[in-house]
Amino acid sequence: MTDQAVQPAGADGTPGRLPGGSTPGSPPGGTPQVPCGGWHIAGREAELAQMRADLEKAGLHTLSGRPSPHSRVLLIAGRPGSGRTALAEAFAAQTAADFADGVLRARLTEPGGTPVPTERTARELLAALGPDPVPAGADEDELTEALRAELGRRRVLLLLDDVTLPEQVLDLLPDTRDCLVVAVSAGPLRGVPDVRPCTLGGLGRDAAVSLLAARAGAPHRTTVDPRSAELVAEACGHLPAALVLAGGWLAARPKLSVAEAAKQLGESPATDPLERAFGLVAGSLTRTPARVLRMLALAPDGLVDAHTASSLANCPVATARQILDDFLRLGLLRNSTLASGCYAVPRCLDPLLRALLAEHESAEETVLARARMLERTVRRLRACHAVTEPEGSEARKRAAFLPRTVRFASRREARDWLEARRPAILAAARLAVAEGGGRLDGLARRLISALARAFDAHRSQEEAAPELYRLHELVLDVAVRAGLRRERAAALLNLGDLDARTGRHRRALTRYRAALEAARGGEESGTAAASSRARAGSWDPAAAARALESIGSTYEDMGDAERAADWYGRALAHHQIRDDRAAAARLHGRLGAVHTGQGRYDEALRQWRAAAANFRRLGDAGAHARALAEAAGVHERAGRPQETVRLCRQALEVAGDAEDERLRAALLLRLADACERTGDVREGSRHRQTASDLLNSHNLTVDVE
């Protein structure tokens, strides 16, 4: 898989796995667990024994007296469909007890053959190792270094599937001998140290016939005609994936003889054994199942459920569900442990499905199918978010009009669905953005927006941040390509916020400045010009003001008070032009805080008084009282206790209209301190007792500096 790079132990979906063998695994996001039972794989006992022997042998570096600081690497090389992943899983199951911290899995190639970015794989592996959140926006070097450091403290078996380049292994190779890497690839991995290869071909004749018999559903069908069974196995090249397909075809036709299968396979023009078996099964399908089959090439991340298949092939959900169940029995799909009713498309079939799609579907129909799938996913994400909203809310009302099959009965059901489909939905978003000509840009933006809201509803801020960062980057790509300045500014602001939150202040400043440029329409701003562009709709004053304020906030976090005050002042001017009193009041407060920290008390008082005046005009008694209290604090710092007492009393009068008992108690405590500093200890004690009574009567606490 791609985004769901880490899979729990025992994840199904490997092309060579024997039918009927299910192995429980842990849910996504948790610590990977070793499956309860071992993997049983017929015909590969010798290879398993070889791998165990290789594990116990000393490496070449050790024999030379220079032990390698890296993990050992066991390579399973073979063509797709040879059962290489199943062998890796069987080995992992047999040796898992030797690795106290479990088994991690990562698939390093996406459907279509594109290598998965190392940054994404490292992020998913770190997330599985947990519990600390992965920093949002971290680059590849940071993530791989963090991953190697984390693995260096553990004893883990790392299974890397579908490796295409040696660099993919080298970037993830743990710097410890306590870990083991099992790599699955089509060929050798030159340049990777300490590699022990195990090369797979087809199964032996007896094992191949046994697998065919098991899939055909009745052993006597092969025992009564052993020669035909051997011919079928030969036509399938003794490849497990091809044998599974041929056996599934026979199981669906209990009245046909094995000789008929041998005949049809022998007449196939295909030279590749897997293509020959696939053609046998695909050619036997009726119109609707045949269309569902070729549309599986469009399933994001190779994951499909009834809703996905229904939208891609434009057929009813019930029909799609039945077809997928039939495909499972035929060997065209594998069960996925991610969720009930979710299937995985075997990666060895992906090129064949793509060729089938190109042959029978036009480019326009392919785009239309993707659009239907994206639209269905957007509706499900909205329902996923709506179930977290209060009864009677607008989101709930809109969700009530959705089909019953799209809605969720509970918050838990919605979260489970989101976590299970997360890799596929993220893959769908990437594919939509990558669609040539920007034909799906509108749907891509809607999908990303719906997914971001669902993450906000079901995940903590720290959990959601890394994936939200990538989603905002996708929105930025769409906005730049389509020339959407407002969307570009919004994406840059969101990215800047995430960078600032993780301490990447320089990168955040770059994002905010780019957002400011986008919001201004790429031109310098002046009051008259800004007003003209705002009327023309060519700039976004709200985004510009937010960018200015964010730049100031970032400089404040960096300890540069002079620049912070300068940018806050620019943001304040924008808010005043727009007559946004609430925002202006907030900016006066931020300027007051900066000046207070720098000891510029007169300027700080001017800003806090302006903030208080704005809040008074807005009728916000609580904010008005807090601004007065801050002004009192400035007087206190400046050594003016009498002024502090006066303003605290004024703030208390205003707070009476706010009905905020915690605020009143905090003001009473500040007033008590101020009175005691003026020498009026009795008055201070009276105010302190009043605050204590107020807090006790309402079971409240306050923290006053």
LUMNU-656042 format. One record per residue: x, y, z of N, C-alpha, C in turn; residue in one letter. Coordinates in pm, whole numbers, plus 50000, padded with zeros to 5 digits. Layout:
XYZXYZXYZa...
REM end
This chain:
500844988150000500005000050000500875012450000m500285023749976501085035849967500955044150093t499845051650109499755059550231499685050750354d498915039950345498885030650457500105021750443q501285027850451502505020450423502745009450525a502265011450647502465001550750501204993250763v501354980250756500204971450769500384962450888q499304959150960499434949951071499874936151022p500484928751110500934915351074499764907051028a499984899250925498934890550873498034897350775g498404909250723497554916050626497424907550501a496174906150453495954898150333496254906650211d496114900750095496324908249973497574904349899g498254893749941499444889449870499064879149766t499594880449645499104872249535499334857449552p500364853349627500654839149635500104832249757g499294839149839498814833049962497764822449933r497834811450007496874800749985495484805050029l494434800349965493084804450000492664798950134p491774806450196491174801650319492004803850443g493234808550431494084810550548494024824750595g493284827550700493184841150752494004842250879s494714853550891495564855851006495214869151067t494764869451192494344882251250495514891451270p495244904551258496274914651278495724925951361g496584934951402496154946251482495564956851393s494714965651445494114976151365495144986351325p494874993651212495835003751168496045014251275p497255019551285497555030351378498085025351510g497885012551545498375007351670499745001251653g500294996051764501584989451756501434976451682t502244973951580502094961751502502254949451589p501394939551569501424927451647501724915451558q502284905451618502584893051548501304884951537v501014879051421499804871251407499784859451503p498564855551539498414844651636498894831451578c498594828951454498974816351393500014818451286g500734807751251501744809151147501134808951009g501904813750914501504812650774501894798750725w500984792050656501254778750601501254780050450h502374777450389502504779350246503134766850187i502414760650098502864747950040503844750449926a504834742049917505754742549804506924751749822g507014758849934508134768049955508914764550081r508814752050124509504748150247511024749550233e511544746150116512994747050096513454761650103a512694770450041513064784650044513004790150187e511974786050263511884790450401513084785650482l513444773350461514604767950533515874775450494a516004778650366517184786250321517244799850389q516104806550398516084819850460516424819050608m515934808750677516284807150818517784804650833r518334796650741519784794050747520584806650719a520124814650621520814827250591520784836850709d519674836550783519544845350899520564841751007l520854828951018521744824451124523214825151084e523484826450953524884827050908525494840650938k526784840850956527504853650971527624860350835a527484873350832527614880850708529074882050666g529284886250540530634887650488531434897950566l530744908650609531454918950685531944913450819h531124905050880531504899351008532694890050992t532664881950885533754872550861535074879850836l534994891750777536214899450749536694907150871s535964905950981536354913051104535854927351109g535004931351014534444944951012532924943951010r532294941251125530844939751129530144952351078p529164950350993528414961650938527534967851046s527444981251049526564987551148525104986951108p524814981950989523444981650940522784968150965h521474967950949520724955550963521054945950850s520864933150877520944923150772519764925050678r519944921150552518884922050451518714908450386v517514902950396517174890750324516324894850204l516764891250085516074895149962515314883149905l514034885349877513234875449806512984881249667i513594875349566513494880449430512674870649345a511784876149267510954867749180509984876249102g509424870648997508474878048915507154879648989r506374889948957505064891449019504204879048993p503524874749098502694862849086503384850149130g504684850949164505424839049203505244835549350s504494843749423504294841049565505384846749653g506104856749603507234862349678506764869449806r505644876749797505144883449917504624873350018t503954862849969503464852550059504624845650131a505724843450061506884837450125507444846850232l507504859650201507984869350300507094869350423a505774868650402504854868250514505024855450596e505214844250527505414831650598506684832050683a507744837750626508994839050700508804848350821f508084859550799507854868950909507074862151022a506084854050985505294847151087506144837251166a507064830351098507904820451165508944826751257q509424838751221510524844851296510074856451384t508774859551385508294871351457508644870851605a508664858751662508964857651805510374862351837a511254862851738512624867451761512744882651766d511654889651733511684904351727510644909851824f511154914151939510274917952050509354929552017a509784938251923508984950151893508104948451770d507974936051723506984933251620507504933951478g506544933651386506814933551243506184945951181v506964953451103506454965051030506464961750881l505454966650811505374964250667505254977450593r505884977950478505754989650390505804984850246a504864989650166504894986750022505474998849952r506514996649871507305007649818506985011149673l505935005149619505525008449483504015010249478t503555020849414502135023349401501555015349285e500245013449282499645007649161500025015949039p500415009448933500905016548816502405016548807g503085012348915504535010948911505325022848959g504675033449008505395045149057505965042349195t507275044849218507825042749352507165052149454p506895046849572506335055049680507435064249732v507175077349747508195086249802508685081349938p509985081849958510555077150084510015084950202t509765097750180509205106150288507885100350339e507025095850247505725090550287505865077350362r506765068750312506975055950378507535057950518t508535066550532509135068950663508115074750760a507255083650710506235089650796505275078950848r504845069950761503905059550802504545049750900e505805046450877506495037550969506665043951107l507005056751109507115063851237505775064651308l504715066951231503385067651292503005054351355a503385043151291503075030051346503895027251471a505125032251475505955030051592505465038151710l504915050351685504305058851787505025057951922g504415063952028503155071252024503305086051990p504555091051982504745105251954504305108451812d503555119651793503125123351658504305126651568p504155123851441505185127251343505055142051311v506145149851313506045164251287505485167051148p504535176151141503975180051012504995187950934a505125184750805506015192350719507465188250724g507795177850803509185173350808509595167950671a510825170750630511265166250499511825152050506d512235146950390512655132950381513845129950472e514845138750473516035136250554515695135850702d514855145150747514455145150888513735132350925e512815128050837512005116350868512825103550867l513685101850767514485089650762515475089050878t516025100550915516935100751029516185097151157e514975102851173514175099751292513785084951294a513465079451175513085065351168514265056451207l515435059151152516595050851185516935051851334r516775063751390517045065351533516035057351616a514785057651574513735050251647513955035151635e514295030451515514535016151496515805011651568l516745020951585517985017651655517765014051800g516605017951855516295014751995515365002752007r515094996151893514124985251894514684972851825r513914962151839514224949751769513014946451682r513124949951554511984949651463512344941951337v511374934851282511504929251148510784938651052l511504944150957510954953750862510784946950727l509534945150684509234938450557508934949150452l509804950350354509654960350247509224953150120l508004955650077507444948649961507524957449838d507604950949721507634957949593508754968249585d509944964249622511104973049611511524973749464v511714985749414512134987349275513544992749262t514024999949363515355006149357516125003149484l517435000749474518224998449596518155010049694p518035022349640517995034049728516815033749823e515725027349782514565026549870514895018849997q515705008449985516115000750102517175008350182v518145014150112519235021250180518705032750264l517685039850215517145051250288516465047050418d515965034750423515215030150540515985020250626l517185016450584517935005850651518295009750794l517835002250894518135005751033519625004651063p520115013651147521535013751185521765005051308d521334992651300521494983451412521434969151361t522154960351429522114946151393520954939051460r520244946051548519124939751618517874938951532d517834946451424516694946051333517044937651210c516014933451139516194925751016515284931650910l515814933050788515024937750675514794926050581v513524923950546513174914250442512634922350324v513344922050213512984929850095512434920649987a511344924749924510724917249815510894925349688v511494919249586511794926749465511764917349345s511764923449227511774915449104513184910949067a514194917849121515554914449084516524917849194g517824917549165518844920049268518844934549315p519404936749434519504950249490520994953649503l521584957949393523004960949392523284973449475r524314972649556524684984149638524164983449780g523284974049809522774972449945523684962550018v524264966450130525234957450197524564945850267p525314934950280524904923450360523584917350313d523424915750182522184910150127522334895150108v521324887750150521254873350126520064870750035r520274867049909519154865649815518504851849821p517204851749794516444839349775515604841449650c515944834149543515284836249414514164826049396t512994831049357511824822449338511524820449191l511184808049158510604805049028509194799849049g508764790948964507454785148984507504774349091g506314769949135506224759149231506634745949166l506964736149248507164722749197505854717049144g505974706649061504774701248997503734696849099r504114689249199503144684149296502494695549375d503304705349416502754716649491501804724849404a502144726349277501274733949187499934726949169a499954713949150498694706449134497884706849262v498544706049378497834706849506497144720349522s497834731149484497224744349494496034745449399l496164740349280495064740549184493874732749239l494124721149298493044712949353492344720149467a493124726849553492524733949666491624745349618a492044752349515491234763449464490044758649382r490164747049321489064741949238487894737249321a488084735049450486974732249540486684717649562g487184708749478486934694349494488194686949451a488914680949544490174674249509490024663349404p488844656749400488704645649305488764650349160h488534663049135488554668048997489964667048938r490974667949022492344666548971492854652348985t492374645249085492864631549103492344622148995t491134624748942490604615948837491244618948701v491844630648687492474634148560493804641248589d494764633948644496024640448685496784646648570p496694640648451497434646148338496914659948301r495574661648300495004674848269495384685048375s495404680648500495794689748608497234694348588a498114685048545499504688848519499614698448401e498764696348300498774705448185498334719448225l497304720248310496864733348359497994740048436v498664732348524499754738048602500884742848511a501184735248406502224739548313501824752048238e500544752848196500064764748126500124777048216a499994774748346500074785848443501514788548485c502454781648423503854783948456504204780248598g503334772348664503504768548804503534780748896h503014792048846502964804348928501754803949020l501924806449150500794805849242499624814749202p499904827249160498814836349125498014831249007a498694825748906497994820248790497194807948828a497744799348914497034787448959495794790849040l495894801449121494724805949198493604810149104v493944817348998492924821648902492314809748829l493154800448783492624788748712491754780448805a492194778848930491374771349025490064778149054g490074791349065488824798649087487864797248970g488424797348849487584795448729486934781548732w487674771348772487114757848781486074756948893l486354763549007485404762949119484064769049081a484084779248993482824785448950482094777048848a482724766248799482124757448698482284742848742r481554738848843481754725448900481474714048803p480724716848697480394706048603481404704548491k482324714148481483344713248376484514704748424l485164698048332486324690048365487594698548364s488604693548431489894700248431490474700448290v490134690448211490614689948073490134701947994a488904706748024488394718547953489234730847986e489634731948113490504743148152491844742048080a492384730048073493654728148003493544731747856a492414728147796492204731147654492154746247630k491364753247711491214767647690492534775047717q493244770647818494534777047845495514774247733l495464762347678496354758847568496064766547442g494814770647422494434778047303494654793147317e495034797447436495234811847458496424816947379s496294828547314497424834047239498484840447329p498154842547457499094849147547500304840347573a501454846447583502694838947611503044839347759t502544849147831502824850247974501834841548051d502294832848141501374823848212500314831248294p500704842048362499734849448443498704856148353l499154861848242498224867948147497284857548089e497784845448066496954834648012495834830948109r496174829348239495164825748338494194837248361a494714849348362493834860948379492854862048263f493324859648141492444860148025491354849648032g491684837748087490674827348103489534832048192l489874838348304488844842948399488124855248345v488874865148296488244877548249487344874948129a487764865948041486974863247923485674856047952g485524850448072484304843148106483254851848174s483594864348200482674873148273481634879148181l480424881248237479374888148163479644903148164t478764910748101479044924848072479324933148198r478424932848297478614941548415479824937348497t479984924348531481204920548603482474923848526p482454922448393483634925648314483994940448327a482964948948330483244963248343483764966548484r483164960148585483674962148721485134957848729v485474946748664486844941748670487824951848614l487584956848494488564966048436488594979348511r487484983048577487484995448655488274994148784m488604981748823489424979948943490794986448926l491214988748804492494995548780492465009848833a491255015448851491125029148900490945029749051l490875018249118490675018049263491875024549331a491695035249408492835042049472493575032749566p494875032349549495755024249633495435009449624d494685005349522494344991249506493344986149606g492624995149674491604991249772490234994249714l489304984949732487984986749674486944980849767v485804987749777484644982249845483444983849753d482254980349800481074980549714480764994649664a480965004649748480685018549707481645022949598h482915019649614483905023449513483605016649380t483355003549384483064996249261481775001049196a480775004049279479495008949227479655022049153s480415031349211480575044349147481455043449023s482495035349027483375034048911482655027848792l481885017248816481225010148706479805014948681a479325024248766477985029948750476915018948757n476975011248864475985000748887475515001549032c474394994949068473904995549206474904989849306p474844994849428475774990349532475604975449560v474364970849566474114956649592474724947849483a474594952249360475184944749248476704944449260t477284955949290478744956749305479214947749418a478474947549529478874939149642478914924349603r477894919849530477854905949488478994902649391q479274911949300480354909749203481694908849275i481924917349373483194916849445483344903749522l482254898849579482314885849646482674874749546d482104875549426482434865649322483904866849282d484394879149271485804881249235486734875249341f486334876349467487134870649574487274855549555l486174849049522486214834549501487004830849376r486974839649277487714836849154489214839349168l489624846349274491034849549292491434862849233g490444870649186490724883749130490924894349238l490484891449360490634900549472491104892649593l491614899649692491964893849821491234901449930r490934894750037490364901750152491394911550207n490894922950253491754932650321491404932650469s492424933150554492184933650698491834947650745t491844957450656491554971050697490134972650748l489174966050682487784967450723486974956550658a485844953450721484924943750664484374949150532s484324940550432483784944750303484764952250216g486034952850257487054959850180488004949550120c488344951249994489164941549922490414948249868y491434939949844492684944849784492844938649647a493264946849552493544942049417494974936649417v495194923849384496564918549380497444926849287p498604930949335499454939649256499954932949128r500064919649131500524912949009499504914148896c498224916948931497184918448829497034932848780l497684942148849497484956248815497824959548670d498974955048615499254958248473498214952348378p497704940548410496714934248324495394941748329l495014946448447493784954248459493904967548385l495064973848392495244986548323495204984848171r495774973848124495704971047980494264968547937a493504961548019492104958847990491294971847987l491574980548082490884993448089491175001747964l492425002647924492795010547806492175004947679a491974991847675491424985547555489924988047541e489214988447652487744988747646487115001947687h487855010947751487285023547799488025035247738e487285045247695487915057347642488465065747756s489325075247721489885084147823488795092347890a487775096447813486675104347870485885096147972e485635083447939484885075048031485695072048157e486995070948141487845068748259487785080648354t487855092648297487765104648381486385105548446v485335102248371483975102548426483835092548541l484435080748526484375070748633485095075848758a486245081948739486955087748855486105098548921r485445106648840484615117348895483475111648978a482835101048929481755094749006482285089449139r483455083249136484035077949258484365089149357m484945099949307485275111249394484025117449454l482985118749375481725124449424481145115749534e481175102549516480675093449619481515094649747r482815095849730483685096949847483445109949922t483205120849849482895133649913481625132349997v480605125849943479355124150018479575115950145r480365105450136480625097250254481445105050358r482375113150312483165121250406482285131650476l481365137350403480455146950465479575140050570r479125127950538478345120450637479205116750757a480475113650731481425110350837481615122150932c481645134150876481755146250959480435149551027h479335147850956478025151951009477635144251134a478035131551143477625123451257478225128651387v479265136951379479875142851499479215155951540t478355161251456477695174051484476465171851573e476015182251646474835180751734473565178151654p472625171551717471325169351655470685182851619e470095183551501469455195951458470375205651388g471685202651384472625211551315472405210651165s472945220651092472785220750947473445208550883e474605204650936475285192950880474435180450896a473785178951011472915167351034471715167650940r471165179450921469995180550833470355176850690k471525181450644471945178050507472225163150495r472825157350599473135143050594471885134450590a470785139650646469545131850648469015129250507a469405137450411468935135650273469845126050194f470955121850253471825112450184471225098450188l471555089950091471055076150095471495069050223p470685059850270470985052750394472335045750389r472685040450271473945033150259475165042150273t474975055150260476085064650270476275069650413v475185069750491475235075450626475875065850725r476205071350844476805063450952475895063751073f475825052451142474915051351257475495057651383a476805058251392477425063451515478765069851483s479235077451579480545083851564481655073351552r481555062651631482565051951626482595045451488r481435042651431481395036551299482035045651195e481775058551205482345068051110483865068751123a484355069051247485815069651267486485057051215r485895045451243486475032851194486535032851041d485475037750979485465038550832486555047850783w486705059350847487705069050804489115063450818l489405056850929490745051350949491035040150851e490015031750824490225020550732490435025450589a489655035550547489745040350409490725051750390r491355056150496492265067650488493305066250378r494015054850366495025053850259494415055450121p493255049050100492625049849968492125063949939a491585070850039491065084450016492215094049987i493305092750061494465101250033495025098449893l495045085649855495505082249720494575088049615a493255087749643492275093449549492515108349532a492825115249642493095129649633494325132349548a495375124649567496595126549488496325123849340r495585113149312495305109749172494445120449105l493475126049181492615136449125493425148849090a494355152549178495195164349152496125161749034v496585149349021497525146048914496855143948779a495525143648774494805141248649495185151748546e495535147348428495985156348323494945166748286g495405178948262494515189748219493695195848329g493895191348453493135197048564491645194448555g491255183448488489835180848467489085177448595r489815173148698489165169248823489535178848936l490045190748901490485200049005489375203849101d488185206649047487065210549133486715199549232g486605187349183486305176149271487445173649369l488665175449324489805173449413489745183149529a489415195749502489325205649610488195202249706r487065197749652485955193949740486305181849825r486985172149764487385160149838488345163749950l489335171949920490325175650021489665183550134i488745192450098488045200150200487215190950291s486505181450232485685172250311486555163350398a487705158950344488595150450422489215158150538l489565170750515490135178950623489115180750735a487845183050701486805184450804486615171350880r486675160250809486515147250875487675144750971a488895148250929490045146751019489875155451143f489435167851124489225176751237488215171051336d487195164151282486135158851367486545146251441a487385138151381487665124851437489095123051487h489965132651464491355131251506491785143351587r492765141351674493325152651747494135161251650s494425173251695495195182551611496555176751576q497205170051673498525164251648498425152451551e497385144251566497215132851475497005137351332e496165147651316495755151751182496805160251111a497675167051186498575177051127499415171851010a500095160151022500955155850909500185153850779p499005147750787498255145450664497565158150615e497155166950709496595179650666497645187750590l498885186750634499965193950564500025189650418y499985176450394500035171450256498795175250179r497645175550245496415179550176496485194150134l496985202850222497125217050185498125218850071h499155210350067500085211049954499395207149824e498495197349829497745193549709496835205049664l496165211549760495335223049726496165233949662v497365236049715498255246149659498615242749515l498885229949487499195225849350498035229149256d496815226049299495635228749216495465243749196v495625251349304495415265849296496425272449204a497675268249212498715273949125498425270548979v498055257948954497805253648817496595260748757r495555262748838494325268748788494305283948802a495345289748861495395304248878494375309348978g494115301749083493125305449185493845312249300l493845325649299494635333049398494105331249540r492795331649559492245330349693492585316649752r492395306049672492705292549719494205291049745e495005297449660496455296849681496825303649811r496265315249837496555322449962496125314250083a494925308250075494415300350188495315288350216a495735281350109496595269650128497935273650189a498505284750141499775289350195499655293450341l498545299750377498325303550517498215291150605l497485281250558497345268950637498685261850653n499465261350546500785255150554501705263050648l501625276250639502425284550728502065282250874g500765280750903500345278151041500935265151093d500915254751008501465241851051502975242451068l503645250050980505095251750996505415259251125d504665269951152504915277851272504675269551398a503665260951393503325252751510504425242751542r505175238551440506255228851463507625235651474t507635248851487508895255951510509695258951385g509125256551266509835259751141509495274151101r510045283451176509635297351161510065303351027h511255300250981511715305850854510845301050739r510515288050741509645282850636508245289050648r507775290850772506465297050791506445311250735a507515318850758507585332450705507525332450553l508215322950491508175321950344506755319150296t506065310050365504675306950328503785319250344r503915326050456503045337550483503285348950383y504555351250349504845361850251504275358250113r504375345550076503785341249949502265342549952a501655339650068500205341250083499805355850071a500615364550128500345378850119500395383549975l501385378949901501495382649759500295377649681e499885365149709498715359749638497455367349674a497305370849802496095377949846496035391949787a497185398149762497225411649705497135411549553r497065400049495497015399349351498355401349286g499435399349365500785400449309501265414649295g500525424249354500925438249341501225444049478e501955455149479502195462249604500895468549651e500765469549782499505474749835499675489149881s498655496749857498485509949915497015511349944g496625520750024495235521650066494295523149948t494585532549858493695534849744493705523049648a494925518249617495025506949525494375494549583a494555492449714493965480649777492455481349772a491895492949798490435494249794489915491749653s490655496749553490245494749415490265479949377s491335473049414491435458849380490395450749457r490115454649581489115447449659487745448549594a487415460649543486115462249475486075454049348r487225452949282487265445349157487325430349181a487505426149308487565411949339488875405449302g489915413349276491195407749234492125405249352s491675408049472492515404949587491625401349704w492225395549806491495390549922491995397950046d491285408650088491775416550202491825408650332p490875399450352490885391550475492125382750481a492475376150370493665367750367494925376150382a494925388150321496095396950334496305400950479a495205404650547495315408650687495775396950773a495255385050745495665373350823497145370250800r497605371750675499015369250647499895379250721a499515391850720500285402050791500355398950940l499215395150999499195392051142500035379551171e499975369651081500735357351102502235359951094s502635368951003504065372450995504505378851127i503665387951178503985394251306504065384051418g503125374651422503125364451527504365355651519s504805352551396505995344251380507235351551429t507345364351394508485372051444508445373051597y507245374151653507135374551800507625361451860e507245350151798507715337051846509225335851836d509795342651735511245342151716511975351951808m511235359851885511835369351977512225382551914g511765385251792512085397751723510915407351741d510905414551853509765423051888509605434751792a510705440151742510615451751653509855447951525e510265436951463509575432851341508135428551371r507925421951485506575417751521505655429851530a506105440451598505295452451611505025458851475a506035458851390505875464751257504785457551178d504845444151175503865436551096502485436751161w502425436851294501125438351359500495451851323y501345462151315500835475251276500275475351135g500935468251043500415467350906499085459850903r499005449050981497745441550986496635450151045a496955458051147495965466851209495435476951108l496325482351026495885491950925494905485450828a495165472750787494245465550699492875464050764h492855460250893491585458250961490825471350976h491555482150997490895495151010490295499650878q490995496850766490445500050634489135492550613i489095479950657487905471550639486865474050746r487195482750843486295485750955485915473051031d486905464351050486705452051127487155454851270d486205459151355486575463551490487055452051577r486465440251561486895428851643488345425351614a488705424851485490085421751448491015432951491a490555445451476491395456751518491645456351668a490615452851745490795451951890491815441251925a491745429851854492705419151881494115423751849r494305430951737495635435651699496155446151797l495265454951847495715464451949496255456752070h495575445752106496025437752219497375431152193g497575426052071498845419652040499985429852042r499695441851990500705452351996500985456352140l499925456952221500125460252362501015450152432g500825437252401501635426752464503095427852422a503335430652292504715431952244505405443652311v504725455152316505345467052377505555465052527h504655458052593504835455352735506085447052758t506265436652675507435428152689508735435552667g508685446252587509885454152558510075465852653q509165467152750509275478052847508835491452795g508155491752681507635504452627506215506352682r506145510452807504885510152879503875520452830y504325532152792503385542352744502705537852615d503505532352521502925527352396502025515352422e502435506852518501605495252552500265499752607a500275509852695499015514952751498115520552642l498715527452546497915533152437497225521952359r497935511152334497355500052257496255492952337q496495490552467495475483652547494235492352566w494415505352578493235514152587492435513852458r493165513552343492465512752214491725499452202a492345488652250491665475652247490415475952333a490545481652453489385482452543488255490752481a488625501752415487595510152353486875502652242a487605495152162486965487452054486045476652110n486485469752215485645459352274484385465452337f484535477652394483365484352452482345487552344r482815492452229481905495552119481225482952065r481955471752070481395459152023480435452952124l480415458052246479525452452348480045439652409g481335436952397481935424952454482505428352590d481675426652695482065430952829483265422952881a483305409952853484405401852902485735406252843g485775407952710487015412252645487385426452688a486385434952706486635448652754487305448252890h486785439852982487365438953116488785433353111a489015423453026490355417653017491365427952963r490955435952866491855446252813492195456452921a491205460353002491485469553112492425463153213l492235450253239493105443253333494545442953281a494695441053150496035441153093496665454953106e495865465253084496385478853103496795480953248a496005475353342496385476253483497715469153507a497915457753439499175450653453500355458753403g500145466753298501215475353248501585485753354v500555491653415500835501353522501595494653636h501225482253666501905475053774503375473053741e503675469153616505065467453575505825480653580r505105491453548505745504653545505895510653685a505425503453788505555508353925504555519153960g503325517953910502265527653939501105520454007r501245516554131500215508554197498865515454208p498845528654225497565535754236496775534554106q497455536053992496785534653863496325520153842e497125510853894496735496753885495435494353958t495325499754079494095498154158492905504454085v493115516154029492015523053962491485514953843r492405510153761491975502653643491385489053680l491895482753786491315470053830489885472153876c489615482853947488245485653990487345488053869r487865495453772487105498053649486815485053575q487815476353569487615463453502486575455053574a486585455553708485585447953785484165452853757l484005465853745482685471353713482195466253577e483105466353480482745461553346482455446653347v483245438953424483085424353428481755420253488a481125429253563479815425953619478785422753513g478945428453394478005425853284478365413453203d479535407653232479995396353151479495382853202a479035382453328478575369953389479625359053378e480875362953405481995353653401482635353753539d482275343953622482745343853760484245341553771e484795333553680486235331353683486985344453654r486485352153557487105365053525487015374453646l485855374953711485705383653828486665379653938r486815366753961487735362154065489175366054032a489555364353905490915368053865491155382953885a490165391153851490315405653869490395409354017l489615402454100489665405154245491035401754301l491625390854256492955387154305494005397254260l493885402054135494835412254088494645425254166r493395428754194493125440754273493675439254414l493555427154471494085424754606495595426954608a496275421754507497735423754500498075438554490d497305445654406497595459954387497355467754516a496275464554587495995471454714497095469054815c497575456654821498645453454917499915461054882e500165463254751501365470754713501255485554750r500035490654759499865504754801499865505954953t499945494655024499945495055169498585492755232g497545491455152496195489155205495975474155219d496615468255322496575453755339495175448955371v494435456655452493085452455490492185451455367r492245461555282491425461355160491835449655070e493165447255062493635436154982493125422855035g493145421155169492655408655228491165406855201s490415417855204488965416955179488705412255036r489425418054939489225413854799489675399354777h490745395354845491235381654829490215371654884r489595375354999488585366455057487345365554968q486965376954910485815376854819486095367854698t487325368754644487695360154531487655345454570a488175342354692488175328454738486765323054754s485875331154810484475326954826483835324554690d484135333254596483545332054462484015319154394l485305316254406485845304254344485285291654409l485205291754542484705279954613483235277454583n482455288154575481015286454551480735280954413s481635283454317481425278554180482405267554142h483205262854242484155252054218485085255454100n485695267454107486545272353999487965274154048l488895275153952490275278553982490725288953881t491655297353921492235307253829493735307153847v494385311653741495845312753743496175326953703d496515335053802496805349253776498285351553794v498895357553691500325360653700500515373253782e
REM end
